[in-house]
Amino acid sequence: MGTIAVPHWFAYAILGLVAGQRLGELVIANRNTRELKARGAVEVGASHYPFIVLLHAGWLIALTAWVAMHALRISLPLLMVFVGLQAARLWILWALGPYWTTRIITLPDAPLIRRGPYRFLRHPNYLVVVLEIAVLPLVFGAWTVAALFSILNAAALYVRVRSENEVLALRR
């Protein structure tokens, strides 16, 4: 119910947009990281960062491989959920502004952000990522990709959120 058959190029276009978005976000994150470090910020929990990069790259590669091997039906309702998650992602980037990075960067004199989704949740970005990693594969019916990478992401976020909470506790 709510699924339609689509040509492979359509699925590749969706995946290409997601990959392009992620690369664009890396450009923004790297710029913000450089600027924050120039102001005296330090990185915390850097040892797990390569695993997170590998996890996200592997997720897109696995999903692309799955799409290549299957006749495609996509779920329109889940695609709309994923589009909504992208709106939430933009809200998060707006709320954090120059403090948004893909790493844990702390600037001791910087204020804790309490606007946008941070009024309601301590880690809204991680909630969006958890949902994205599950929802996008499900758009294509790739249950195994959704399950495997959700488990791997849970392990990564367990380490990451603990590191981030430790450093934020010093600033609360």
C-alpha positions in Angstrom: 0.0 0.0 0.0 1.4 3.4 -1.0 4.2 1.9 -3.1 4.8 2.6 -6.8 7.2 1.0 -9.3 10.0 3.4 -10.3 13.0 3.1 -12.7 16.4 2.7 -11.2 17.5 6.1 -12.3 14.9 7.6 -10.0 16.2 5.7 -7.0 19.8 6.7 -8.0 18.7 10.3 -8.2 17.3 10.1 -4.6 20.5 8.5 -3.4 22.6 11.1 -5.3 20.7 13.9 -3.7 21.3 12.4 -0.3 25.0 11.9 -1.0 25.3 15.5 -2.3 23.6 16.8 0.8 26.0 14.9 3.0 29.0 16.2 1.1 27.7 19.8 1.3 27.2 19.3 5.0 30.8 18.1 5.4 31.9 21.4 3.7 29.9 23.4 6.2 31.0 21.3 9.1 34.7 21.5 8.2 34.4 25.3 7.8 32.6 25.6 11.2 35.2 23.3 12.8 38.1 25.4 11.5 36.5 28.6 12.7 35.6 27.2 16.1 39.2 25.9 16.6 40.5 29.3 15.6 38.5 30.7 18.5 40.0 28.2 21.0 37.6 25.3 20.7 38.8 21.7 21.1 37.6 18.4 19.8 36.4 15.7 22.1 35.9 12.0 21.2 37.8 12.1 18.0 38.8 8.5 18.1 35.2 7.3 17.2 34.8 9.8 14.3 36.3 7.7 11.6 33.9 4.9 12.5 30.9 7.3 12.1 32.2 8.4 8.7 32.7 4.8 7.6 29.2 3.9 8.9 27.5 6.7 6.9 29.5 6.0 3.8 28.8 2.3 4.1 25.1 2.9 4.6 24.9 4.8 1.3 27.0 2.3 -0.5 25.0 -0.7 0.8 21.8 1.0 -0.1 23.0 1.8 -3.6 24.1 -1.8 -4.0 20.7 -3.0 -2.8 18.9 -0.7 -5.3 21.1 -2.0 -8.1 20.1 -5.6 -7.4 16.3 -5.3 -7.1 13.3 -4.3 -9.1 12.1 -1.2 -7.4 9.0 -0.2 -5.7 9.2 2.8 -3.4 7.0 3.7 -0.5 5.6 7.2 -1.1 4.6 7.7 2.5 8.1 6.8 3.8 9.6 9.0 1.1 7.6 11.9 2.5 8.7 11.0 6.0 12.3 11.1 4.8 11.7 14.5 3.2 10.2 15.7 6.5 13.4 14.5 8.2 15.4 16.7 5.8 13.3 19.7 6.9 14.1 18.8 10.6 17.8 18.5 9.6 17.7 22.0 8.2 16.0 23.3 11.3 18.8 21.8 13.4 21.5 23.4 11.2 19.8 26.7 11.5 19.5 26.5 15.3 23.2 25.6 15.7 24.4 28.0 13.1 28.2 28.4 13.4 28.3 25.7 16.1 27.1 22.9 13.9 29.8 20.3 13.0 30.0 16.6 12.4 32.5 16.3 15.2 32.2 17.0 18.9 33.7 20.5 19.1 33.5 22.4 22.3 34.1 26.1 22.9 34.0 26.7 26.7 32.6 30.2 26.5 30.0 29.5 23.9 26.4 29.4 24.9 24.4 26.2 25.0 21.9 26.4 22.2 18.3 26.4 23.4 16.4 27.5 20.3 14.7 25.5 17.5 14.4 21.8 18.2 16.9 22.2 21.1 14.0 23.7 23.1 12.5 20.3 23.2 15.3 17.7 22.9 18.9 17.6 24.0 20.1 15.8 20.9 17.6 16.3 18.0 20.3 15.8 15.4 20.9 12.2 16.6 17.2 11.5 16.6 17.0 12.6 12.9 20.0 10.5 12.0 18.6 7.4 13.7 15.3 7.9 11.7 17.1 8.6 8.4 19.3 5.5 8.6 16.1 3.4 9.1 13.6 5.2 6.9 15.6 5.7 3.6 16.3 2.0 3.2 12.7 1.3 4.0 11.6 3.6 1.2 13.1 1.1 -1.1 12.1 -2.0 0.9 15.7 -2.7 2.0 14.8 -4.1 5.4 18.2 -5.7 5.9 20.1 -2.5 5.2 17.8 -0.6 7.6 18.3 -3.2 10.4 22.0 -3.7 10.0 22.9 0.0 9.8 20.4 0.9 12.6 22.3 -1.5 14.9 25.7 -0.2 13.9 24.5 3.4 14.3 23.1 2.6 17.8 26.5 1.4 18.8 28.2 4.5 17.4 25.7 6.8 19.0 26.1 5.1 22.4 29.8 6.1 22.4 29.2 9.5 20.8 26.3 10.7 23.0 28.2 9.7 26.1 31.2 11.7 25.0 29.1 14.7 24.1 27.1 14.6 27.3 30.4 14.6 29.3 31.7 17.7 27.7 28.3 19.5 27.8 27.9 18.7 31.5 30.9 20.9 32.2 29.1 23.8 30.5 25.7 23.4 32.1 
